[in-house]
Amino acid sequence: MIVSKEGVLEAVRILPSEQNTLFESLINKLDDYPELKVMLHDLLFIGKEVPYVVGLHSVEMALMFGFVKKSNNNIVIANRIFETLLYNLFLASPSMQQKPIYDKALRDKNQFVCDGYLDMQRVLEKFVIHFNDLYGDKQQSFLEEEGRRYFLLYLRPIINGSGNYCIETQTRSMEHTDVIVDYHGEQFIIELKLWRGNAYQERGEKQLLNYLEYYHLDIGYMLSFNFNKKKQIDIRELQIGNKLLIEAVV
């Protein structure tokens, strides 16, 4: 049997939303072992590198229950299905859905889709406005830990039921994460990063261009979280060859 790319993406979208005994068992384990839940949260949302350490209880539990696997002496989420399940679980928690940024997404979501097509540039524009209004006066430590998680929280109700997102494992770090969104067969690549100056920004642009080439896309998106008090919050378009980059700074 030949499995198409579209079929795999559809399975990733559908399976985590279905009830089954395996998922129920995994979810119960998070309630039974709070330290395991904290570790998985940090691994997914903060990009914290978690080394494999023999005897470390949270790591051993994650391996035993099948949440993670070993890779280059670190642990990573075992597969894309479990990763999507965990993201959805964390973002759907009552504490997260009470965040004002989630309420903004619910109010905004109908304005992002026209004739079945998702306007990702409009998503970034509205997120920048809301995030700055709600959290612009917060401490840098808050923004570093919460910024990317809040973007995913904002994105989820917009694509819920019609699309899906995933995180590129090799780019998930404390400073850099690439999100790939699939919506009605159309793909979007959004690079989420911490602002570290113009040189770092240019490296990010080159990496995003490489991803666009790999996925055969012409438009890419970059969302930078800048903690400079003199920063300019805006969205600009940057044409590089035959590729268009939509860059947002918050």
N, C-alpha and C positions, 0 to 999 in steps of 0.2 A: 504494500500500500504506500503510495506517495503522499507525503504530508506537505501541504503548501505552507508558505510563510503566513498567509492570511488565516489559515486554519489554526496555526499555533497561536497567533495573536488573539484569535477569537476564544481559544481555550483558556488563555491567561485571563481574559476578561470575564469569562463565565464561571470557571471553576471556583475562584475564591468567594463568589457570592452564593454558592450552593451549600446547603447544610449536609454534613456527613459526619460519621463517627470519628474519623481521623482529625478533622478540623476542630470538632468539639473537644476532643482529648487534648489537642495542642493548646487551645485557648484556656482550658482548665489548668493546664500546667503553669501558665503565666500567673494565674491567681494563687496557685499553691506555692510558687517560688518567686517572690517579689524581686530578688536580686537578679534572677534570670530575665525578668521583664525589663529592668533598668538597663542591663547590659545590651539587650537586643535593641532597645530604643536608642541608646547612644551609638550603636553600630550603624543603625539605619539613618538617623536624622542628623547626627553630628558628624558622622564620618570618622568616628573614633576608631583607631586601629586597635584591635584586640588580639594580642599574641596568644598562641596556644601554650598554656602552662599546665603541666601535669598536676592534678590534684586540686586545681582551682575549681571551687564548687560550681559557680555559675557556668563556667566553660564546660565542665564535665556534664552538667545537666543539659545544656544546649546540644551537646553531641549525642548524648544518650537518647534524647527525645527526637532527634532528627532535625532540629531547627537549623543547625549549621554543619559545616564540614571544614576540614583542615585544608589550607592552601598556602604554600610557602611559609609554613610555621605560624600563620595567622588563622583566624577563623572567619569564615564568610557564610552568608545565608546559603542554605543548602540548594535552593533552586528558585526559579522565578515565580512559581506558584506560591510557595511559602512566603517569599518576599512581598508579593502583592497582598496576600492575606494579612501579613503583619502591618503593612502600611495602612491598609483599610481599617484594621482593628484599632490601631493607635489614633488615627484621624477621626474615627467614628465614636471615640469615647465621649461621654457626656461633658467632661471637663474641656475637651477641645471644641466641641460643637457649641459651647457657651461663649467661645471667644468672639469678639465683635467682628473680626475679619471674616469669620465663617458666615455670620449674618449678612455681611456686605455681599459675599459671593451669592448667597441665596437671592438677595434682592436684585443683583446684577445679571444673573445667569442667562436670562432670556434675550439679552442684547448682544450676545457673543456669537450666535449661530444664525446664519442666513442661508436659506435654501440648502440646509444640510451641511454647510461648510463652517468650520470653526475659525473665527477671527482671532488668532493668537496675539497679534499686535495689540488689539483692543483689550485683551485680557491683561497684558503687561501694563498698558496705560492705566487701567482702572486699579490694578493692584498697587502700582507706585503711588497713586493718589491716596488710596485708603491706608496703606502701610505708613506713609509719612504722616497722615492726619492722626492715626491712632497711636503710633509708636515712635514718632520722630524724635521725641524728647527722652527716650529711654537710654540707659547706659549701654556702652559698646558690648559688654558681656552678654546682655540680653539679646541684642541684635545678632551676634555671632551664633548663639545657640538656637534662636527662635526664627530668624529670618527665613531660612529655607523651609523649615517645617510649616511656617505660616503660608508660604507660597503654595505648597502642596495642599494645605487645608483650604485655601482659596480656590485652587484648581479643581478639587475633587467634586464638589456639587455641580460644577459647570459641565464636566464630561461624564458624570455618573450615568450609567446605563447605556451610554452610546459610545463610550471610549474607554481608554485605559492608559496608564502611564507606568513607566518603569525607570529605574535608576541604573546607569551604567556602572557596574561594580568597580571597574578599574579606575574610574574618575571620582569615586566617592571618598572624599577626604575632608579634613577640617576646613579647608579653604575652597574646595572646588567640587561641584557635583554636576553631572549632566543628566537631564531628565528627557526621556523620549516619550512623547505623547502620540498615541494612535487614536484617531477619531474618524469613524466612517471610512477607514482605509487610507486616510491621509496621515502622514507622519510629520511631527514637529520636534525639533531638537532645541532645548532651552538649556543654556549653560548658566548655572547659578554659582556665583563666586563672591568671595570677599575682595574688596578693593585694596590693592597693594601697590598702586601707582601705575603710571602709564606703560612702563616696560612690561609689567605683569599683565596689564590689559591687552597689550599687543600679542603676548604669548597666548593668552586665552583666545584671541581672535584667530590666530593661526591654527590652534587646536580645533576650534569650532569649524573652520574651513575644511580641515581634514575630515571631520565627521560628516560634513555635508557631501564631500566627495564620496566617502564610503557608502553613505545611504542614498546617493544619487538625488540630492535635494538642492534647490537653488536658494532657499531662504533659511537662515538660522537666527536664533534669538539668544540674547545674553542679558542676564539680570544680575547687576552688581550691587552689593550692599556696601555702601561707602560710609565710614564713620568720621570723615573729615567734616568739621563744623562749617567749613566754607564750601562744602560740596554744592554742586548744581544738580538739582533733581530734574531729570528730563529723559526724553526718549529721542534717539536720533537714528537715522538710516545711514548705513555705510556700504557703499558699493565697492567690492573688491573683485575685479575681473568680472566673471559672470555670476558671482554670488552676491546676495544682499543680506547684510547683517542688521538686525533690529536690536539696538542696544539701549537698555533701560538702566538708570542709576537711581537708587533709593537710599 
